[in-house]
Structure formats: structure tokens, C-alpha cells
Amino acid sequence: MAIERIGFVGIGNMGWPMAANLARARFELIVHDARTERAREFAAQHGVTAASSAADLAAQVQCVLMMLPDHHDVRHAVLGDGGDCVAAGLRPHAIVADMGTSDPTATRALGAELAARGIRLVDAPVMGGVPFAIDASLDIMAAGDIESLDELVPVFAALGRKVYRCGVLGSGHALKAINNYINACALINVVEGLTIGAKAGIDTALMVETMRAMCIGRNHPLDKKIVPQILTRKFATGMPIGFIAKDLRIALDTARQIGAPAPLADKVLELWQAAGAALGAERDQAEVARYWERASGVQL
């Protein structure tokens, strides 16, 4: 049956534009957030409904999309601690889609608990950040049973440019963490190179030009973060340093659980955690450049 009624839980930096795109696509949308006024503000702006509780939201919809910080928040919102929760209101065969970055092991465990209640879980984390959420050009890594993913096709189409089917439940979250690790590694790799060059008296714009031509090609952090966010001093990607460190921890834990050596990931996590401790874990990820700038005594 076609999905027409959607619940959206988590109206944060990413959740707000994502939910807005669902409203524009004319789905019947009901929203909920731990900050009640945030959900009400969104509902008023977009002509949708703000639910009085998570259970109330779930009782009115066919699927619930979650955009929350980590698997602990997802589990609490879905199963609760004896209080209000999504699972209390969902009908059998309903779908819950976790679109944030969660631990894949926790995702599989939650999926088993929901399956016992007749509820389907898929993991469908997104890549691209706030600007891509705004213009519905996110990349979506979806995992779970084929029937559920087929039903979610029109929903995902309103949110992103491409859906990658990753396999069994948890695979999407694993791939998201791996991709975030590679991006986080590449970002500080380029920042470190630029600060060395700046310390040596080389013009930053010249370094960027030569890197593109000689050793980088299309480097996602260079084009999406360093040039538009760091060199302009905007520092406004919408993703905090602490969230990057959290995603790196998921990638490293995943590697350890399956016995895959990841010494570079271990060091990259250490560096991001150190930057978070020095600058503030709530600061934008682009501000990680300040960690190297301060140590080198230069500004890019």
C-alpha cells in the first residue's frame, strides 16, 4: 500500500529541511520533537500537524522517520523507558526508518525487538549535510527488507537524489560511518597540509589550486568544506565536531567487532576528540582547522 501518512521525529538542523521537503511533496505529515515548541513552530510554518506525543504521532501514520543524534536517542524515542514512545502507537506492519547515524549493532538489536511487535525497521542514513537537506539532494544509504525499501521509494525521492541499497539491516549505518570516517580523515589531512604550507609562507589559494591539479582531483572536503567554509571563515556546515567524533567511534567500533585492523581510524578519532576538547565539541566541524592553525601559529 502506498505511503501517504508520515510521522517525522527530530526537527533539528537536518530534520527541519527534510521534513519541509516531505510537506512540499504533499505527504500528510505529522511531526514531533523533544522540544515541543520547535515542532509547533515547524507545523505552523509548513501547514502540517504537531503531535502531542510520540505515541499520538505513531497512531496516525504508516511510517515514522527518525532524525536523531545517535542510537541511544532513537531507542528511547522508539521504545521509551516505560513512558511515551513511538512503538506504543504504531500499528502492526508499520515502518520505522532511522535516517541518522546510529551504531549498526544497536540498529540490528532494535530491529529484532520491533519485529517481535510486528513493526519493521530500516536504516537509511543520509549524506550531504544541511545544504543538501534543504535542496533535497541527499544521498541515502538504505538497508533492510526489500518490501519495506520498495514502499519507501517515493518518500526517499522527496528527500534525496539517490538511494543506495546496502543489504541487510544495519548495513546502511555501517556504510555511513565508514564514509564519514573517510571524509573526516580527508578533511584534516588537507587542513594539515595547508597549515604546513602556510607556515612555510606559501599562499593558501595557490596551494588549493595546485592540490586540485596535482594530488587531489575532486576531494569532497576541499570543495565542500575547506574552500566555502574554512577559507571564508563561515564555519557553518551544520555538523558539530562532536558528531563527527561520534561517527568515527561507530566506524572504529564496527571495524573492531569484525576484526578489521583500522590503525589510521584510531588516530583520526584521537585527533577529532582532541580538537573537540580544545575547541568545544559543539563547534562546527569546519572549525577543526583552528586546531591546526593554533598549533602552527597561522591562519589559512
KOLBA-209602 format. One record per atom (N, C-alpha, C): x, y, z; residue in one letter. Coordinates in pm, whole numbers, padded with zeros to 5 digits, always signed. Layout:
XYZA...
% end
This chain:
+00084-00119+00000M+00000+00000+00000M+00088+00125+00000M+00054+00223-00081A+00134+00344-00093A+00135+00421+00039A+00251+00473+00074I+00264+00552+00196I+00215+00694+00171I+00120+00737+00250E+00065+00872+00238E+00080+00952+00367E+00078+00883+00482R+00084+00949+00612R+00218+00917+00680R+00295+01020+00702I+00431+01004+00754I+00446+01080+00886I+00510+01015+00982G+00549+01082+01105G+00697+01116+01098G+00735+01232+01146F+00877+01270+01146F+00916+01311+01287F+01014+01242+01343V+01060+01267+01480V+01202+01322+01475V+01220+01443+01528G+01353+01505+01531G+01361+01623+01436G+01310+01738+01477I+01308+01857+01390I+01428+01945+01424I+01548+01891+01399G+01672+01963+01427G+01727+02028+01301G+01859+02049+01299N+01923+02115+01185N+01898+02041+01054N+01905+01910+01059M+01879+01828+00941M+01730+01794+00928M+01667+01763+01039G+01528+01721+01036G+01433+01827+00984G+01459+01953+01017W+01370+02061+00972W+01361+02066+00819W+01473+02080+00746P+01461+02086+00599P+01413+01955+00537P+01447+01843+00596M+01399+01715+00543M+01248+01705+00555M+01196+01738+00673A+01051+01735+00693A+00982+01836+00603A+01047+01951+00582A+00989+02054+00495A+00973+02002+00353A+01069+01924+00306N+01059+01868+00171N+00948+01764+00161N+00924+01690+00267L+00811+01597+00267L+00679+01672+00261L+00671+01784+00333A+00550+01865+00330A+00528+01921+00190A+00635+01965+00124R+00624+02019-00011R+00580+01911-00110R+00620+01787-00082A+00582+01675-00169A+00439+01630-00142A+00370+01700-00051R+00229+01680-00021R+00197+01546+00046R+00293+01495+00122F+00260+01385+00212F+00182+01443+00330F+00096+01361+00388E+00027+01401+00510E+00126+01384+00624E+00176+01494+00677L+00290+01491+00768L+00252+01530+00910L+00301+01452+01005I+00284+01481+01147I+00423+01481+01210I+00455+01585+01287V+00590+01598+01340V+00591+01595+01492V+00708+01561+01545H+00726+01557+01690H+00873+01584+01721H+00897+01655+01829D+01033+01681+01873D+01032+01691+02025D+01145+01656+02086A+01154+01667+02232A+01131+01810+02277A+01165+01905+02189R+01137+02046+02216R+01001+02077+02152R+00899+02074+02233T+00762+02086+02184T+00741+02211+02099T+00798+02323+02142E+00779+02448+02068E+00842+02442+01930E+00952+02367+01917R+01017+02351+01787R+00923+02283+01689R+00857+02176+01732A+00763+02104+01645A+00644+02192+01611A+00595+02267+01708R+00480+02355+01683R+00516+02466+01585R+00637+02519+01598E+00682+02625+01506E+00690+02571+01364E+00746+02451+01350F+00755+02390+01217F+00616+02368+01158F+00527+02311+01239A+00392+02281+01192A+00320+02407+01145A+00337+02516+01219A+00272+02642+01182A+00326+02697+01052A+00457+02683+01032Q+00520+02736+00910Q+00485+02655+00786Q+00465+02526+00803H+00451+02437+00687H+00311+02377+00671H+00218+02418+00755G+00081+02372+00740G+00062+02224+00766G+00137+02169+00863V+00123+02028+00899V+00082+02020+01045V+00079+01898+01099T+00032+01876+01235T+00149+01846+01328T+00148+01906+01447A+00243+01872+01552A+00173+01779+01651A+00227+01661+01669A+00164+01562+01757A+00185+01600+01904A+00091+01561+01988S+00101+01589+02131S+00200+01497+02200S+00229+01382+02136S+00322+01286+02194S+00373+01196+02082S+00478+01121+02111A+00533+01028+02013A+00431+00918+01981A+00362+00869+02082A+00262+00765+02060A+00146+00817+01977A+00106+00942+02002D-00002+01003+01925D+00038+01016+01778D+00161+01058+01753L+00211+01066+01615L+00205+00929+01548L+00258+00827+01616A+00269+00694+01557A+00133+00634+01525A+00032+00665+01606A-00101+00608+01586A-00167+00657+01459A-00116+00768+01402Q-00182+00829+01286Q-00112+00804+01154Q+00001+00733+01155V+00083+00725+01033V+00114+00582+00993V+00165+00571+00869Q+00206+00440+00816Q+00354+00414+00838Q+00433+00521+00845C+00575+00505+00872C+00624+00626+00952C+00731+00604+01027V+00791+00710+01108V+00938+00724+01068V+00977+00844+01030L+01116+00873+01000L+01179+00936+01123L+01298+00888+01159M+01368+00939+01276M+01494+01011+01231M+01515+01134+01278M+01640+01206+01251M+01692+01257+01384M+01761+01167+01455L+01806+01193+01591L+01958+01173+01602L+02021+01228+01707P+02167+01230+01713P+02236+01094+01713P+02184+00995+01786D+02252+00865+01791D+02153+00754+01829D+02205+00631+01838H+02117+00516+01859H+02052+00518+01997H+02114+00583+02093H+02052+00593+02225H+01923+00675+02217H+01929+00787+02146D+01810+00870+02129D+01703+00800+02048D+01746+00725+01946V+01650+00651+01863V+01578+00547+01948V+01655+00471+02023R+01594+00366+02105R+01497+00424+02207R+01536+00536+02269H+01448+00599+02367H+01319+00647+02301H+01331+00709+02183A+01212+00760+02115A+01121+00647+02069A+01180+00535+02027V+01101+00425+01973V+01040+00339+02083V+01120+00302+02183L+01073+00209+02287L+01048+00275+02421L+01110+00392+02444G+01086+00463+02569G+01143+00391+02690G+01119+00446+02805D+01159+00385+02932D+01036+00372+03021D+00934+00312+02963G+00809+00299+03037G+00716+00417+03018G+00759+00512+02931G+00676+00629+02907G+00636+00640+02761G+00618+00763+02717D+00577+00791+02580D+00679+00737+02480D+00632+00668+02377C+00723+00617+02275C+00648+00587+02147C+00721+00582+02037V+00664+00556+01904V+00600+00418+01897V+00668+00316+01950A+00618+00179+01938A+00482+00161+02003A+00451+00243+02102A+00323+00231+02172A+00206+00265+02082A+00230+00344+01976G+00120+00386+01891G+00117+00322+01754G+00226+00259+01712L+00232+00205+01577L+00143+00082+01558L+00083+00075+01441R+00007-00044+01404R+00103-00151+01352R+00063-00279+01357P+00146-00385+01301P+00175-00359+01152P+00294-00391+01110H+00343-00379+00973H+00386-00236+00939H+00376-00144+01034A+00425-00008+01012A+00577-00010+01000A+00633+00097+00943I+00777+00105+00919I+00836+00218+01003I+00949+00190+01066V+01030+00293+01129V+01160+00302+01049V+01198+00423+01006A+01322+00442+00931A+01414+00534+01011A+01528+00480+01054D+01628+00559+01126D+01721+00622+01022D+01709+00754+01003M+01784+00824+00899M+01904+00900+00954M+01932+00885+01082G+02050+00945+01141G+02167+00848+01134G+02272+00877+01211T+02390+00791+01215T+02390+00714+01346T+02353+00588+01340S+02345+00504+01459S+02444+00388+01450S+02469+00327+01564D+02556+00210+01568D+02484+00092+01502D+02546+00027+01404P+02476-00081+01332P+02438-00199+01421P+02517-00228+01523T+02483-00337+01614T+02357-00302+01692T+02347-00178+01737A+02227-00133+01809A+02106-00133+01716A+02129-00100+01590T+02020-00100+01492T+01963-00239+01474T+02051-00338+01461R+02003-00475+01443R+01929-00524+01567R+01977-00486+01685A+01910-00527+01810A+01771-00463+01818A+01762-00334+01784L+01632-00267+01786L+01539-00329+01684L+01592-00365+01568G+01510-00428+01464G+01448-00558+01511G+01525-00637+01585A+01473-00764+01636A+01360-00741+01737A+01376-00641+01822E+01273-00611+01921E+01145-00560+01855E+01160-00478+01752L+01043-00427+01682L+00975-00537+01601L+01054-00624+01542A+00997-00734+01463A+00906-00820+01549A+00942-00838+01676A+00859-00917+01768A+00724-00851+01792A+00715-00721+01764R+00589-00647+01777R+00518-00631+01643R+00577-00688+01538G+00519-00676+01405G+00552-00546+01336G+00652-00474+01386I+00693-00345+01329I+00823-00364+01252I+00832-00301+01136R+00951-00313+01051R+01046-00195+01074R+01175-00224+01078L+01276-00120+01092L+01369-00123+00972L+01401-00008+00918V+01505+00005+00817V+01601+00114+00864V+01726+00102+00824D+01821+00211+00848D+01848+00278+00714D+01836+00410+00714A+01851+00487+00590A+01922+00618+00617A+02046+00612+00668P+02119+00735+00697P+02147+00815+00571P+02164+00945+00589V+02182+01035+00475V+02322+01096+00479V+02372+01131+00361M+02499+01202+00346M+02473+01333+00273M+02544+01438+00314G+02534+01563+00240G+02524+01686+00327G+02473+01674+00449G+02466+01790+00535G+02347+01879+00507G+02339+01989+00583V+02223+02077+00580V+02194+02134+00440V+02294+02185+00365P+02261+02241+00233P+02194+02140+00141P+02234+02014+00151F+02176+01910+00066F+02039+01867+00118F+02019+01877+00250A+01887+01850+00305A+01788+01955+00257A+01834+02080+00248I+01747+02189+00205I+01700+02170+00062I+01793+02134-00028D+01752+02122-00169D+01720+01978-00211D+01701+01891-00112A+01658+01752-00137A+01755+01678-00229A+01885+01699-00209S+01984+01628-00290S+02072+01537-00205S+02017+01489-00094L+02090+01398-00007L+02114+01264-00076L+02221+01197-00037D+02242+01057-00075D+02194+00972+00042D+02117+00869+00012I+02054+00787+00116I+02105+00644+00106I+02159+00592+00216M+02209+00455+00221M+02108+00371+00297M+02026+00296+00225A+01911+00228+00285A+01937+00078+00299A+01897+00024+00413A+01916-00119+00438A+01795-00175+00513A+01767-00300+00486G+01652-00366+00548G+01583-00455+00447G+01462-00499+00480D+01393-00591+00391D+01348-00519+00264D+01348-00593+00155I+01321-00537+00023I+01183-00475+00015I+01082-00539+00073E+00946-00486+00067E+00937-00347+00129E+01000-00330+00245S+00996-00201+00313S+01066-00094+00230S+01181-00128+00175L+01255-00031+00095L+01178+00006-00031L+01110-00090-00090D+01027-00060-00208D+00916+00039-00172D+00853+00019-00058E+00744+00108-00015E+00795+00249+00013E+00920+00261+00053L+00976+00390+00090L+01033+00468-00027L+01033+00411-00147V+01092+00477-00264V+01039+00620-00284V+00906+00642-00286P+00858+00779-00307P+00891+00873-00190P+00903+00819-00071V+00940+00900+00045V+01085+00947+00030V+01174+00854-00002F+01314+00888-00020F+01333+00983-00138F+01250+00968-00241A+01261+01054-00359A+01236+01200-00326A+01157+01226-00221A+01130+01363-00179A+01243+01422-00097A+01338+01338-00058L+01445+01382+00032L+01583+01386-00032L+01604+01300-00132G+01740+01288-00184G+01748+01265-00332G+01871+01264-00382R+01895+01247-00525R+01920+01102-00563R+01967+01021-00467K+01997+00882-00498K+01984+00796-00373K+01932+00676-00393V+01922+00578-00285V+02015+00461-00316V+02103+00429-00223Y+02192+00314-00237Y+02140+00203-00147Y+02102+00092-00206R+02054-00021-00125R+02174-00102-00078R+02188-00109+00054C+02311-00161+00112C+02305-00306+00157C+02184-00361+00170G+02174-00500+00213G+02094-00515+00341G+02141-00603+00429V+02066-00637+00549V+02065-00521+00648V+01970-00523+00740L+01954-00419+00841L+02087-00391+00911L+02121-00264+00924G+02247-00223+00986G+02355-00187+00887G+02341-00236+00762S+02444-00211+00661S+02450-00063+00622S+02336+00003+00619G+02335+00145+00586G+02409+00226+00690G+02386+00197+00817H+02455+00269+00923H+02605+00239+00922H+02641+00116+00890A+02784+00083+00881A+02850+00161+00768A+02785+00167+00652L+02843+00238+00538L+02850+00388+00564L+02748+00444+00629K+02750+00587+00662K+02870+00619+00751K+02893+00535+00852A+03006+00560+00942A+03139+00549+00868A+03149+00453+00778I+03273+00437+00700I+03296+00559+00612I+03191+00606+00545N+03204+00724+00459N+03241+00848+00541N+03179+00862+00659N+03212+00976+00743N+03355+00970+00793N+03403+00849+00819Y+03544+00833+00858Y+03637+00880+00747Y+03609+00837+00624I+03694+00876+00512I+03692+01027+00493I+03573+01088+00502N+03562+01233+00489N+03635+01306+00602N+03620+01256+00724A+03685+01320+00838A+03837+01310+00827A+03884+01196+00780C+04028+01175+00760C+04080+01269+00651C+04006+01277+00539A+04049+01361+00428A+04050+01508+00465A+03951+01551+00545L+03943+01691+00584L+04066+01734+00662L+04101+01660+00767I+04216+01703+00848I+04347+01676+00776I+04349+01580+00683N+04468+01557+00600N+04500+01682+00518N+04397+01739+00453V+04418+01859+00371V+04446+01980+00460V+04374+01993+00572V+04399+02105+00663V+04544+02102+00711V+04593+01984+00747E+04731+01973+00795E+04830+02014+00687E+04806+01968+00563G+04894+02008+00453G+04893+02157+00429G+04773+02218+00434L+04761+02362+00412L+04831+02443+00521L+04818+02398+00645T+04883+02473+00753T+05035+02461+00747T+05084+02346+00703I+05229+02333+00683I+05275+02431+00576I+05200+02436+00466G+05235+02529+00359G+05226+02674+00403G+05120+02708+00479A+05105+02845+00528A+05220+02882+00619A+05262+02788+00704K+05376+02811+00793K+05503+02835+00713K+05511+02772+00596A+05627+02789+00508A+05616+02914+00422A+05506+02989+00437G+05490+03114+00365G+05427+03101+00227G+05362+02988+00199I+05300+02966+00068I+05156+03016+00070I+05114+03083-00034D+04979+03136-00044D+04875+03024-00042D+04771+03039+00040T+04670+02933+00054T+04596+02907-00076T+04556+03013-00146A+04483+02995-00272A+04567+02920-00374A+04696+02948-00376L+04786+02876-00467L+04794+02728-00430L+04800+02700-00302M+04805+02560-00259M+04679+02486-00300M+04562+02549-00281V+04436+02485-00319V+04436+02455-00468V+04481+02550-00549E+04484+02532-00695E+04576+02417-00735E+04695+02411-00674T+04788+02305-00711T+04742+02169-00661T+04680+02165-00543M+04630+02037-00490M+04524+01979-00582M+04433+02064-00629R+04329+02016-00720R+04390+01958-00846R+04495+02019-00893A+04555+01977-01020A+04647+01857-01005A+04717+01847-00893M+04828+01753-00882M+04804+01630-00796M+04724+01644-00689C+04719+01530-00598C+04582+01497-00542C+04481+01577-00571I+04352+01554-00507I+04242+01520-00605I+04235+01588-00719G+04120+01570-00807G+03998+01629-00740G+03885+01556-00740R+03768+01605-00668R+03772+01551-00526R+03815+01635-00435N+03822+01600-00295N+03702+01662-00224N+03615+01579-00170H+03490+01628-00111H+03513+01733-00002H+03602+01709+00096P+03622+01812+00198P+03681+01942+00144P+03770+01933+00045L+03829+02055-00010L+03721+02141-00075L+03637+02080-00157D+03535+02154-00231D+03414+02192-00148D+03378+02109-00050K+03256+02131+00025K+03276+02195+00162K+03398+02189+00215K+03420+02241+00350K+03534+02342+00355K+03651+02304+00302I+03768+02392+00318I+03750+02523+00243I+03720+02517+00113V+03709+02640+00034V+03588+02724+00075V+03465+02666+00081P+03350+02751+00111P+03329+02783+00259P+03386+02704+00350Q+03356+02722+00491Q+03477+02767+00574Q+03594+02708+00548I+03713+02741+00628I+03782+02866+00575I+03809+02870+00446L+03881+02985+00391L+03797+03113+00397L+03665+03100+00396T+03577+03217+00410T+03552+03252+00556T+03592+03162+00647R+03572+03176+00791R+03424+03173+00829R+03342+03111+00746K+03199+03098+00778K+03177+02992+00885K+03247+02879+00874F+03236+02770+00971F+03090+02735+00997F+03016+02707+00893A+02872+02684+00909A+02824+02566+00825A+02886+02450+00842T+02840+02331+00770T+02715+02271+00833T+02693+02302+00961G+02577+02249+01030G+02602+02121+01106G+02727+02070+01102M+02761+01946+01172M+02866+01975+01280M+02837+01947+01407P+02933+01974+01514P+03051+01878+01514P+03162+01922+01570I+03281+01837+01585I+03247+01711+01663I+03167+01726+01767G+03133+01610+01850G+03058+01503+01773G+02974+01544+01676F+02902+01446+01597F+02997+01370+01504F+03098+01440+01451I+03197+01373+01368I+03272+01269+01451I+03312+01308+01572A+03382+01214+01660A+03294+01093+01692A+03165+01119+01713K+03072+01008+01740K+03066+00912+01621K+03058+00966+01500D+03052+00882+01380D+03182+00804+01362D+03294+00867+01394L+03423+00798+01385L+03428+00682+01484L+03373+00704+01604R+03369+00596+01703R+03287+00478+01653R+03175+00505+01586I+03094+00398+01529I+03173+00319+01425I+03243+00392+01337A+03322+00324+01233A+03432+00238+01294A+03500+00293+01395L+03608+00218+01460L+03555+00097+01536L+03445+00115+01607D+03385+00002+01679D+03340-00107+01583D+03285-00066+01469T+03243-00164+01368T+03362-00244+01319T+03474-00177+01292A+03595-00245+01247A+03644-00345+01352A+03644-00303+01477R+03691-00390+01584R+03602-00511+01602R+03471-00492+01590Q+03377-00603+01608Q+03395-00713+01504Q+03437-00674+01385I+03454-00774+01278I+03600-00814+01258I+03689-00760+01341G+03830-00797+01335G+03905-00735+01220G+03861-00616+01175A+03930-00546+01066A+04027-00444+01126A+04156-00453+01096P+04250-00356+01152P+04222-00216+01099P+04229-00117+01188A+04200+00021+01148A+04285+00118+01228A+04419+00107+01219P+04505+00195+01298P+04492+00342+01258P+04466+00369+01130L+04450+00507+01087L+04322+00566+01144L+04215+00489+01143A+04089+00536+01201A+04104+00566+01350A+04183+00484+01417D+04208+00505+01560D+04273+00641+01583D+04373+00674+01501K+04444+00801+01515K+04354+00919+01475K+04275+00901+01369V+04186+01008+01324V+04084+01040+01433V+04029+00937+01497L+03935+00960+01608L+04004+01036+01721L+04126+00996+01754E+04201+01064+01860E+04217+01214+01830E+04247+01247+01703L+04267+01386+01665L+04137+01466+01672L+04026+01409+01626W+03897+01479+01632W+03852+01498+01777W+03878+01398+01862Q+03842+01412+02003Q+03927+01521+02068Q+04054+01528+02030A+04142+01632+02085A+04096+01770+02039A+04055+01781+01912A+04006+01908+01861A+03878+01949+01933A+03790+01852+01958G+03667+01880+02031G+03694+01927+02172G+03793+01864+02237A+03827+01903+02374A+03886+02045+02377A+03963+02079+02275A+04030+02209+02271A+03937+02322+02228A+03849+02293+02134L+03766+02398+02074L+03622+02399+02124L+03576+02281+02168G+03435+02264+02206G+03368+02167+02111G+03314+02061+02165A+03253+01957+02080A+03131+02008+02004A+03072+02118+02052E+02953+02172+01986E+02987+02264+01868E+03116+02297+01850R+03155+02386+01741R+03146+02314+01607R+03126+02392+01500D+03109+02336+01367D+03233+02257+01325D+03210+02148+01251Q+03322+02062+01209Q+03429+02138+01133Q+03392+02242+01057A+03490+02318+00981A+03590+02388+01072A+03550+02412+01196E+03639+02480+01289E+03754+02390+01335E+03752+02263+01295V+03865+02176+01325V+03993+02235+01270V+03982+02318+01164A+04100+02384+01108A+04170+02470+01212A+04093+02528+01305R+04154+02614+01408R+04252+02536+01495R+04228+02406+01511Y+04315+02322+01593Y+04456+02321+01536Y+04464+02308+01402W+04594+02310+01335W+04649+02453+01325W+04561+02548+01299E+04605+02687+01290E+04669+02734+01420E+04607+02703+01531R+04661+02744+01660R+04797+02679+01688R+04806+02549+01654A+04932+02478+01678A+05044+02530+01590A+05007+02576+01468S+05109+02623+01374S+05131+02772+01381S+05038+02846+01443G+05052+02990+01451G+05025+03060+01320G+04935+03001+01237V+04899+03061+01109V+04747+03062+01095V+04699+03138+00998Q+04557+03133+00961Q+04548+03110+00813Q+04468+03013+00772L+04453+02981+00631L+04375+03089+00558L
% end
